[in-house]
Amino acid sequence: MENTYVHPHALRHGVAEDEILYAWKNFISKRHRDIPNTDQIIAVGFDRQGRFVQMVGIVKEDGVMIYHAMTPPTTSFLVEIGLVRK
């Protein structure tokens, strides 16, 4: 099981740390970004309040650090993760 933690920067859009971790662990879709950002993982999921959250994490030595989270996800993010067509 991976160690996952939230960077303070991820909190700037008003999603609480526990809600980010809940959405990350209960994701709808998650994948690595394409080259050259293959160390980044993008994910979308619902928090306990039912809000749809977009998240970006980066693979570190000690696990995955989520450094971006916001709700609702942007259309371009949903296209990137494959949930919406262009």
Secondary structure, DSSP 8 states (H G I E B T S, - for coil): ---EEE-GGGGGGS--HHHHHHHHHTEEEEEE--TT-TTEEEEEEE-TT--EEEEEEEEETTEEEEEEEESS--HHHHHHHTSS--
